[in-house]
Amino acid sequence: MPFYNAPLSLTVRAFESVAAQGIRGLEVVLVDDGSSGDAAGGLAELVRAFADRLQVKLVRQENAGPARARNRAVSEARYGILAQLDADDRWLPGKLERQVHFLRENPETWMVFGGMSVEDENGEQVNYRGGARRVEVFARSPERQYLALLEGNPVNNSTACFRREGFEELGGYDARFPPSEDADLWLRACRMGLQIRYLDTPMAVQVYHGGNISLQKDARRAAWLRLLLRELDAPPDFLSGLPAAEVSRVHAAAWFRVGRYAWHAGDAALAQRAFARSTKLRPGLGPVLRWAAAVALRAVRPGARGG
């Protein structure tokens, strides 16, 4: 569990949700990633309050970002099966038992994840991230999972449970892609041929509170821009075994996303090159019209960006 000035009221709920899991001997590695004095003090008090219910190892470090905090937690952990939980999320009952049982019954699987409920600050559910589409995608081969991940990351860190062995082979989270270091990890896992599976059941809850890392839209677009350029410039060899039309469709959509994100970043030249690559891979009126509209908007209103 990485922690950086998270709302302590939500972190209490996170601890409660871990304590309610039905696994004996559970270890929590909590990494305080350079929180302010008040937050750090409150966190220490919270650890003491749960001392009779949870085995918590509190590690402090200078602020280095969530990727390095997660990597530090893994390096400090004792066990071979690991699960992430953000300090402002919480697990639902039975989450760990289902995943640990699944990994033990399916030794070929590296990581398993589940559905994510999203609540507002009043506790009302506003979204659910899960469903049949994820079941379909993550019953497939790593190659097809890789293509699906290029279209968007459906894996929430707080629902993921994975084996230490594969994580260490991958080199852990890459701090160059905040706040999408998780998407980078899953893409690299598929490149390595590691198997990811999805259990279609709610496993965790995320609360929108205004300070969520996942709400940093500009940072997320910038991270995905770098990720997509890396992947599209060097497509993995294993894609050669898939139907060319399927690969072209996904790559066309990915190049279109590059164009959108470049446009948001103010890089009109990259946006136009990306839109051109998209239309070359998948000719069609829709992308051309959207590209033309964005270029026209830029010409009429200098400094404006497309959606």
FENNORHU-V363167 format. One record per residue. N is the residue number from 1. RES is the residue in one small letter. SS is DSSP state (2 for helix, 1 for strand, 0 for the rest). NEAR is the number of other C-alpha atoms within 8 Angstrom. D_CENTER is the distance of its C-alpha to the mean C-alpha in Angstrom with 1 decimal. Layout:
n:res:ss:near:d_center
N:RES:SS:NEAR:D_CENTER
N:RES:SS:NEAR:D_CENTER
This chain:
n:res:ss:near:d_center
1:m:0:12:14.5
2:p:1:14:14.1
3:f:1:12:16.5
4:y:0:8:17.5
5:n:0:8:20.0
6:a:0:10:18.2
7:p:0:7:20.6
8:l:2:9:22.6
9:s:2:6:23.4
10:l:2:11:19.8
11:t:2:12:19.6
12:v:2:9:22.8
13:r:2:10:21.3
14:a:2:14:18.3
15:f:2:10:21.1
16:e:2:8:23.1
17:s:2:12:20.5
18:v:2:9:20.2
19:a:2:8:24.0
20:a:0:7:24.4
21:q:0:11:22.7
22:g:0:7:25.5
23:i:0:7:25.0
24:r:0:4:27.7
25:g:0:5:27.2
26:l:0:7:23.6
27:e:1:10:22.7
28:v:1:9:20.4
29:v:1:13:19.6
30:l:1:12:19.1
31:v:1:15:18.5
32:d:1:14:20.0
33:d:1:15:18.8
34:g:0:11:22.0
35:s:0:11:22.3
36:s:0:7:25.5
37:g:2:6:28.6
38:d:2:6:28.6
39:a:2:11:25.0
40:a:2:12:25.5
41:g:2:8:28.8
42:g:2:9:27.4
43:l:2:9:24.7
44:a:2:8:27.5
45:e:2:8:29.5
46:l:2:9:26.8
47:v:2:10:26.5
48:r:2:7:30.3
49:a:2:7:30.3
50:f:0:9:28.2
51:a:0:9:30.1
52:d:0:6:32.0
53:r:0:6:29.1
54:l:0:10:26.3
55:q:1:10:26.5
56:v:1:10:24.4
57:k:1:8:24.3
58:l:1:9:23.8
59:v:1:8:23.0
60:r:1:8:23.5
61:q:1:9:22.7
62:e:0:6:23.1
63:n:0:7:20.2
64:a:0:10:18.0
65:g:0:9:14.5
66:p:2:11:11.5
67:a:2:12:10.9
68:r:2:11:14.6
69:a:2:13:14.8
70:r:2:13:12.4
71:n:2:10:14.4
72:r:2:9:17.5
73:a:2:13:16.8
74:v:2:10:16.5
75:s:2:6:19.7
76:e:2:7:21.5
77:a:0:8:20.8
78:r:0:5:23.5
79:y:0:6:22.2
80:g:0:7:20.9
81:i:1:9:18.5
82:l:1:10:15.6
83:a:1:9:13.2
84:q:0:11:10.9
85:l:0:13:11.8
86:d:0:11:11.3
87:a:0:12:14.9
88:d:0:11:14.9
89:d:1:15:13.5
90:r:1:16:15.7
91:w:1:14:16.1
92:l:0:10:18.5
93:p:0:8:21.6
94:g:0:9:21.7
95:k:2:11:17.9
96:l:2:10:18.5
97:e:2:10:21.8
98:r:2:8:20.5
99:q:2:11:17.8
100:v:2:10:20.1
101:h:2:8:22.9
102:f:2:9:20.9
103:l:2:12:20.0
104:r:2:7:23.7
105:e:2:6:25.0
106:n:0:7:22.9
107:p:0:7:23.2
108:e:0:5:22.0
109:t:1:11:18.5
110:w:1:12:16.0
111:m:1:12:13.1
112:v:1:15:13.2
113:f:1:14:11.0
114:g:1:15:12.4
115:g:1:15:12.8
116:m:1:14:11.8
117:s:1:14:14.7
118:v:1:13:14.7
119:e:1:14:17.9
120:d:0:11:19.8
121:e:0:8:21.7
122:n:0:5:24.6
123:g:0:7:22.7
124:e:0:7:22.9
125:q:1:9:20.2
126:v:1:8:19.1
127:n:1:7:16.5
128:y:1:9:15.3
129:r:1:9:12.3
130:g:0:13:13.8
131:g:0:8:17.1
132:a:2:7:19.1
133:r:2:7:17.2
134:r:2:11:14.4
135:v:2:11:17.4
136:e:2:8:19.0
137:v:2:10:16.2
138:f:0:11:15.2
139:a:0:8:19.0
140:r:0:8:19.4
141:s:0:8:19.6
142:p:2:12:17.0
143:e:2:12:18.5
144:r:2:9:17.9
145:q:2:12:14.4
146:y:2:11:13.9
147:l:2:10:15.7
148:a:2:10:13.7
149:l:2:12:10.4
150:l:2:11:12.5
151:e:0:9:13.1
152:g:0:6:9.7
153:n:0:8:6.2
154:p:0:8:7.4
155:v:0:9:5.4
156:n:0:9:4.9
157:n:2:9:5.3
158:s:2:12:8.8
159:t:2:16:9.7
160:a:0:13:9.2
161:c:1:14:12.6
162:f:1:11:13.6
163:r:1:11:16.7
164:r:2:11:17.4
165:e:2:7:19.4
166:g:2:10:16.9
167:f:2:10:14.5
168:e:2:8:17.6
169:e:2:7:18.6
170:l:2:9:15.5
171:g:0:7:16.2
172:g:0:9:13.1
173:y:0:12:10.5
174:d:0:11:12.0
175:a:2:10:13.0
176:r:2:5:14.0
177:f:2:12:10.8
178:p:0:12:10.0
179:p:0:12:8.1
180:s:0:10:5.7
181:e:2:13:6.7
182:d:2:9:3.9
183:a:2:10:4.8
184:d:2:12:8.0
185:l:2:12:8.3
186:w:2:9:8.1
187:l:2:11:10.4
188:r:2:9:12.7
189:a:2:12:12.9
190:c:2:13:14.2
191:r:2:12:16.5
192:m:0:6:17.8
193:g:0:8:18.5
194:l:0:11:16.5
195:q:1:12:16.4
196:i:1:11:13.5
197:r:1:10:14.8
198:y:1:11:14.1
199:l:1:9:16.5
200:d:1:11:17.3
201:t:1:7:17.8
202:p:1:10:16.3
203:m:1:14:14.9
204:a:1:15:13.6
205:v:1:12:14.4
206:q:1:11:12.9
207:v:1:11:15.7
208:y:0:10:16.0
209:h:0:7:18.3
210:g:0:5:18.2
211:g:0:6:16.6
212:n:0:8:12.9
213:i:2:6:10.7
214:s:2:7:8.8
215:l:2:7:12.3
216:q:0:9:13.0
217:k:2:7:13.6
218:d:2:6:15.6
219:a:2:9:13.4
220:r:2:12:10.4
221:r:2:9:13.2
222:a:2:10:14.6
223:a:2:12:11.6
224:w:2:11:11.2
225:l:2:12:15.0
226:r:2:9:15.1
227:l:2:10:12.7
228:l:2:12:14.7
229:l:2:9:17.9
230:r:2:8:17.3
231:e:2:9:16.6
232:l:2:9:19.3
233:d:2:6:21.8
234:a:0:6:21.6
235:p:0:7:20.9
236:p:0:7:20.8
237:d:2:5:24.2
238:f:2:8:23.1
239:l:2:9:22.7
240:s:2:7:26.5
241:g:2:5:26.9
242:l:0:9:25.4
243:p:0:7:27.4
244:a:2:7:27.7
245:a:2:6:27.5
246:e:2:8:24.1
247:v:2:11:22.7
248:s:2:10:24.5
249:r:2:10:23.2
250:v:2:12:19.5
251:h:2:11:20.4
252:a:2:14:22.4
253:a:2:10:19.7
254:a:2:12:17.4
255:w:2:14:20.3
256:f:2:12:20.9
257:r:2:9:17.4
258:v:2:14:18.4
259:g:2:14:21.6
260:r:2:11:20.2
261:y:2:13:18.0
262:a:2:13:21.0
263:w:2:13:23.2
264:h:2:10:21.2
265:a:0:7:21.5
266:g:0:8:25.2
267:d:0:9:25.4
268:a:2:8:27.8
269:a:2:6:28.8
270:l:2:10:25.4
271:a:2:14:24.7
272:q:2:10:28.0
273:r:2:9:27.6
274:a:2:12:24.2
275:f:2:15:25.8
276:a:2:8:28.7
277:r:2:10:26.7
278:s:2:16:25.0
279:t:2:12:28.5
280:k:2:8:30.0
281:l:2:10:27.6
282:r:0:9:28.0
283:p:0:7:31.0
284:g:0:7:31.3
285:l:2:6:32.5
286:g:2:6:29.3
287:p:2:11:27.4
288:v:2:10:30.7
289:l:2:8:31.6
290:r:2:8:28.3
291:w:2:10:28.7
292:a:2:8:32.3
293:a:2:8:31.6
294:a:2:10:29.2
295:v:2:8:31.8
296:a:2:8:34.6
297:l:2:12:32.8
298:r:2:11:32.4
299:a:2:7:36.1
300:v:2:6:37.3
301:r:0:7:35.2
302:p:0:7:34.5
303:g:0:6:31.2
304:a:0:7:29.7
305:r:0:10:26.4
306:g:0:8:25.4
307:g:0:4:22.8
